[in-house]
Amino acid sequence: MLPAVKFCVCIFYFSFFTPASNRHFWCKLYFSGLGGTMILYTKLSYSPESTNGDMDLENVTRVRLVQFQKNTDEPMGITLKMNDLNHCIVARIMHGGMIHRQGTLHVGDEIREINGISVANQTVEQLQKMLIYVRAQFEYDPAKDDLIPCKEAGIRFRVGDIIQIISKDDHNWWQGKLENTKNGTAGLIPSPELQEWRVACIAMEKTKQEQQASCTWFGKKKKQYKDKYLAKHNAVFDQLDLVTYEEVVKLPAFKRKTLVLLGAHGVGRRHIKNTLITKHPDRFAYPIPHTTRPPKKDEENGKNYYFVTHDQMMQDISNNDYLEYGSHEDAMYGTRLETIRQIHQQGMISILDVEPQALKVLRTAEFAPYVVFIAAPTITPGMNEDDSLQRLQKESEGLQKTYAHYFDQTVINNEIDDTIRLLEEAVNLVCTTAQWVPVSWVY
């Protein structure tokens, strides 16, 4: 399970040398938001009319858990100020804004931490820098960008890099800095809108050029050209399902529930999966598939397959109960989501070798996947390059280009023993260290 980041603790600071009418205490309150955890001290009143001069807890506002979801594009609708004691105070809440609608904060609330970082002695401008972290889902080099106002002001980053967003004031160019780098200098990065526009223009221009290049033989092969055009046309719109940045939050160590192996067909994922299960039968398991084919002699239901009727499987598919399904020799096969959940309930990690499209279902807090891309073996000089190896390499490169933003780690499967060792080390590390995960897993 994900670690509990939504909790509240109450700490009272009370001075008995203060006149009763002026007494107050602070309530330490943790709440989720801003892509992280913020600690809020809410000043609560003390009633001097309580009997015996003691605190009448019945008349005191109870500790409350405050939670809100921060959408990347919507302002919070609050202003902050530093008081005479250099404490960060909520100064104003904009009517109709996100915080006003949700009622999660109040004027006078004191903010003490953002994302585990103390706000003591910080300026309001510095506080803004703590609010949002994103994972880059594309590669960017300002030296190769003709649109950037100043190439020297840009930040180069790769897919998977964590970027702290400092300012989004400019519609086209955000300011950010790479997390965990020695050079913490802020710089310019393209905004999501600018990057989406750029990729869309490139894709449409490429399609236009391909259409023009094909016009010379259009008259002779009209039907083939029409099919070719439609395929390319659809490919453009598939590409327009764009990715730019993903808002993330850093969590303490927790156990991932699912190990997802992606890779080209024939790269060795099944062998890797079986080896891990054989070596660690108490840690890893594979969900038993369902099928509509009749059982063979001596086959037991639930051992290698679950046998179901065609009507039952079609009904379950229509209910979105299957992660993946397909047909082979007039029989259907598929992996039910419930079989994955049953493995999790046993405290084990489910290993899946699936198609990349399955990540749309798996990449949630419920399945908490660790996604490893198994890359094709390296082709070295002098190696006998047969057609199958070239096909494997080409398919592997295509998958990496399209889905790299989903990968938590990439392992080149040159030697099976090395691959198994690297996977074991990766799973151990990710379950024992702090992790950046999609903010949707938490809020």
Secondary structure as the mmCIF struct_conf table of DSSP 4:
data_model
#
loop_
_struct_conf.conf_type_id
_struct_conf.id
_struct_conf.beg_label_comp_id
_struct_conf.beg_label_asym_id
_struct_conf.beg_label_seq_id
_struct_conf.end_label_comp_id
_struct_conf.end_label_asym_id
_struct_conf.end_label_seq_id
TURN_TY1_P TURN_TY1_P1 PHE A 16 PHE A 17
BEND BEND1 THR A 18 THR A 18
HELX_RH_3T_P HELX_RH_3T_P1 ALA A 20 ASN A 22
STRN STRN1 HIS A 24 GLY A 33
TURN_TY1_P TURN_TY1_P2 LEU A 34 GLY A 35
STRN STRN2 GLY A 36 SER A 45
TURN_TY1_P TURN_TY1_P3 PRO A 48 GLU A 49
BEND BEND2 SER A 50 SER A 50
HELX_RH_3T_P HELX_RH_3T_P2 THR A 51 GLY A 53
HELX_RH_3T_P HELX_RH_3T_P3 LEU A 57 ASN A 59
BEND BEND3 VAL A 60 VAL A 60
HELX_LH_PP_P HELX_LH_PP_P1 THR A 61 VAL A 63
STRN STRN3 VAL A 66 GLN A 67
TURN_TY1_P TURN_TY1_P4 THR A 72 ASP A 73
BEND BEND4 GLU A 74 GLU A 74
STRN STRN4 ILE A 78 MET A 82
TURN_TY1_P TURN_TY1_P5 ASP A 84 LEU A 85
STRN STRN5 CYS A 88 ILE A 93
TURN_TY1_P TURN_TY1_P6 HIS A 95 GLY A 96
BEND BEND5 GLY A 97 GLY A 97
HELX_RH_AL_P HELX_RH_AL_P1 MET A 98 GLN A 102
TURN_TY1_P TURN_TY1_P7 GLY A 103 GLY A 103
TURN_TY1_P TURN_TY1_P8 VAL A 107 GLY A 108
STRN STRN6 GLU A 110 ILE A 114
TURN_TY1_P TURN_TY1_P9 ASN A 115 GLY A 116
STRN STRN7 ILE A 117 SER A 118
TURN_TY1_P TURN_TY1_P10 ALA A 120 ASN A 121
HELX_RH_AL_P HELX_RH_AL_P2 VAL A 124 GLN A 128
TURN_TY1_P TURN_TY1_P11 LYS A 129 MET A 130
BEND BEND6 LEU A 131 LEU A 131
STRN STRN8 ILE A 132 ALA A 136
BEND BEND7 PHE A 138 PHE A 138
STRN STRN9 TYR A 140 TYR A 140
HELX_RH_3T_P HELX_RH_3T_P4 PRO A 142 LYS A 144
BEND BEND8 ASP A 146 PRO A 149
HELX_RH_3T_P HELX_RH_3T_P5 LYS A 151 ALA A 153
STRN STRN10 GLY A 154 GLY A 154
STRN STRN11 PHE A 157 PHE A 157
TURN_TY1_P TURN_TY1_P12 VAL A 159 GLY A 160
STRN STRN12 ILE A 162 SER A 167
BEND BEND9 ASP A 170 ASN A 172
STRN STRN13 TRP A 173 LEU A 178
TURN_TY1_P TURN_TY1_P13 GLU A 179 ASN A 180
BEND BEND10 LYS A 182 LYS A 182
STRN STRN14 GLY A 187 PRO A 190
HELX_RH_AL_P HELX_RH_AL_P3 PRO A 192 SER A 214
HELX_RH_3T_P HELX_RH_3T_P6 CYS A 215 TRP A 217
TURN_TY1_P TURN_TY1_P14 PHE A 218 LYS A 221
HELX_RH_AL_P HELX_RH_AL_P4 LYS A 222 GLN A 239
TURN_TY1_P TURN_TY1_P15 LEU A 240 LEU A 240
BEND BEND11 ASP A 241 ASP A 241
STRN STRN15 TYR A 245 LEU A 251
BEND BEND12 LYS A 257 LYS A 257
STRN STRN16 THR A 258 GLY A 263
TURN_TY1_P TURN_TY1_P16 HIS A 265 GLY A 266
BEND BEND13 VAL A 267 GLY A 268
HELX_RH_AL_P HELX_RH_AL_P5 ARG A 269 LYS A 279
TURN_TY1_P TURN_TY1_P17 PRO A 281 ARG A 283
STRN STRN17 PHE A 284 ALA A 285
HELX_LH_PP_P HELX_LH_PP_P2 PRO A 287 PRO A 289
STRN STRN18 HIS A 290 THR A 291
BEND BEND14 ARG A 293 ARG A 293
HELX_LH_PP_P HELX_LH_PP_P3 PRO A 294 LYS A 296
TURN_TY1_P TURN_TY1_P18 LYS A 297 ASP A 298
HELX_LH_PP_P HELX_LH_PP_P4 GLU A 299 GLU A 300
STRN STRN19 ASN A 301 ASN A 301
TURN_TY1_P TURN_TY1_P19 GLY A 302 ASN A 304
STRN STRN20 TYR A 305 TYR A 305
STRN STRN21 TYR A 306 PHE A 307
HELX_RH_AL_P HELX_RH_AL_P6 HIS A 310 SER A 318
TURN_TY1_P TURN_TY1_P20 ASN A 319 ASN A 320
STRN STRN22 TYR A 322 HIS A 328
TURN_TY1_P TURN_TY1_P21 GLU A 329 ASP A 330
STRN STRN23 ALA A 331 ARG A 336
HELX_RH_AL_P HELX_RH_AL_P7 LEU A 337 GLN A 345
TURN_TY1_P TURN_TY1_P22 GLN A 346 GLY A 347
STRN STRN24 ILE A 349 ASP A 353
HELX_RH_3T_P HELX_RH_3T_P7 PRO A 356 ALA A 358
HELX_RH_AL_P HELX_RH_AL_P8 LEU A 359 LEU A 362
BEND BEND15 ARG A 363 THR A 364
TURN_TY1_P TURN_TY1_P23 ALA A 365 PHE A 367
STRN STRN25 PRO A 369 ALA A 375
HELX_LH_PP_P HELX_LH_PP_P5 ALA A 376 THR A 378
TURN_TY1_P TURN_TY1_P24 PRO A 381 GLY A 382
HELX_RH_AL_P HELX_RH_AL_P9 ASP A 387 TYR A 403
HELX_RH_3T_P HELX_RH_3T_P8 ALA A 404 TYR A 406
BEND BEND16 ASP A 408 ASP A 408
STRN STRN26 GLN A 409 ILE A 412
BEND BEND17 ASN A 414 GLU A 415
HELX_RH_AL_P HELX_RH_AL_P10 ILE A 416 VAL A 430
TURN_TY1_P TURN_TY1_P25 CYS A 431 THR A 432
BEND BEND18 THR A 433 THR A 433
STRN STRN27 GLN A 435 PRO A 438
HELX_RH_3T_P HELX_RH_3T_P9 VAL A 439 TRP A 441
TURN_TY1_P TURN_TY1_P26 VAL A 442 VAL A 442
#
